Amino acid sequence: MNSLAANLSDVRQSIDAACRRVDRDPKEVKLVAVSKTHPPDVIRDAIQIGCTVFGENKVQEAETKILGIGRDAAEWHLSGHLQSNKARKAVQLFDVIQSLDSVELATRLERICIEDGRADLPVLVQVDLAGEATKSGIREHDLPELVKFVQSCERLRVIGFMILPPWNELPEATRPYFRRLREMRDEYASQYLFSNSRGELSMGMSHDFEVAIEEGATIVRVGTAIFGERQYNRA
């Protein structure tokens, strides 16, 4: 618990420092503690020391945790790729889905929300700016169609964009991707295409979240810097 509290304090101080460097209010940045591969007891400890938002990558792994800890014990985000056969469970479990990447998935999520009586499902569109074959995300030229479709939905609300740039141990190497996503967000926000008006930017993880904040991130997804290395193999 002490180590976890120290790590969380360090991350929050780094968020504050990054915000100060670019004259931003730290309250503008939401910290999502990425708890994938970490057991429920660790998440409970994190809740006790003030973590309120958690990110999971896989629906099956998250289900056990969320149901055990409590659906209302925290805010739950899905940031990993969502397979269509897991969509119904995701609608039931998560407050926000950060990895919408196709009209087909949006269609399915909208239909499930209607069938299950969920009135509102905030989503972020995962954008692929690098064309990596191993990663999900919609290409930039296909983005307008997806955003337009979600706008036509009754239950889905597009609240912003998410990116997972190519891995590089040098944080500065990710800056161009963060900057481009911010430019895209600003363009879409100017057309009033986000349901929350400003448009969220989910970008930056443990090794590069400070750079992401400098480029405008409103959501950072931090796992290792809070929880340490993964505690067991991925589900």
C-alpha positions, 0 to 999 in steps of 0.5 A, spaced: 500 500 500 505 504 501 509 503 495 502 504 491 501 510 494 508 513 493 507 511 486 500 515 485 503 521 488 509 521 484 504 520 477 500 526 480 506 530 481 508 529 474 501 531 471 502 537 475 509 539 473 507 537 465 501 542 466 505 548 469 510 547 463 504 549 458 500 553 463 494 548 463 490 547 469 491 539 472 484 539 473 483 538 466 487 532 466 483 525 468 488 520 470 486 513 468 489 507 472 490 502 467 489 495 472 490 490 466 493 484 469 493 486 476 488 482 481 482 485 485 486 486 491 490 491 488 485 495 485 481 495 492 488 498 495 488 503 489 481 505 490 482 506 498 488 511 496 484 515 491 484 512 484 477 513 482 478 511 474 480 504 472 482 502 465 482 495 462 484 492 456 480 485 456 473 484 457 473 477 460 479 479 465 475 486 467 468 482 468 471 478 474 474 484 477 468 489 476 463 484 478 467 483 484 469 490 486 463 493 484 460 496 478 459 503 482 466 502 486 469 506 481 469 509 473 471 503 468 474 504 462 475 499 456 481 501 452 483 495 449 480 492 442 473 490 443 471 484 439 464 484 436 462 478 440 464 481 447 460 488 445 454 486 449 458 484 456 462 491 455 456 495 454 454 492 461 460 493 464 464 499 462 462 507 463 466 509 457 469 505 451 475 508 449 477 503 443 471 504 438 474 503 431 469 502 426 462 503 423 460 496 424 462 496 432 458 502 433 452 499 430 453 493 434 454 497 440 448 502 439 443 496 438 445 493 444 444 499 448 437 499 445 436 492 447 439 492 454 436 499 455 442 503 456 440 510 455 447 513 454 454 510 452 460 515 451 465 513 446 472 515 444 474 513 437 481 510 437 485 513 431 491 510 427 495 515 425 501 510 424 498 505 420 501 499 424 498 492 422 498 490 429 494 495 432 487 497 432 484 504 430 481 507 424 485 511 419 484 518 418 481 518 412 475 514 414 474 518 421 469 523 418 464 517 416 465 514 423 464 520 427 458 522 422 455 515 424 455 516 431 452 523 431 446 519 428 446 514 434 440 515 439 445 512 445 452 512 443 456 519 444 462 520 441 466 524 446 473 525 443 479 521 440 484 516 443 491 514 440 496 508 441 502 511 438 508 506 435 512 504 441 518 508 442 523 508 449 524 516 447 518 520 449 519 525 444 518 520 439 511 520 440 510 527 440 508 528 433 502 523 434 500 527 440 500 533 436 497 531 430 491 528 434 490 534 438 490 538 431 484 533 429 480 534 435 481 541 434 478 541 427 472 536 429 471 541 435 470 547 431 465 543 427 461 542 434 462 534 433 463 532 440 457 531 445 461 534 450 463 540 446 471 540 447 473 533 445 477 529 450 484 527 448 486 520 451 493 519 449 499 518 453 501 512 458 507 511 463 513 513 459 510 518 455 504 521 459 508 528 460 509 529 453 502 527 451 499 533 457 504 538 453 500 536 447 493 537 450 491 530 453 485 530 457 486 523 459 492 519 460 492 512 461 497 510 466 499 503 469 506 501 470 508 507 473 502 506 478 502 499 479 509 496 477 510 491 473 504 486 471 503 481 476 501 475 471 500 473 464 495 477 460 488 473 460 
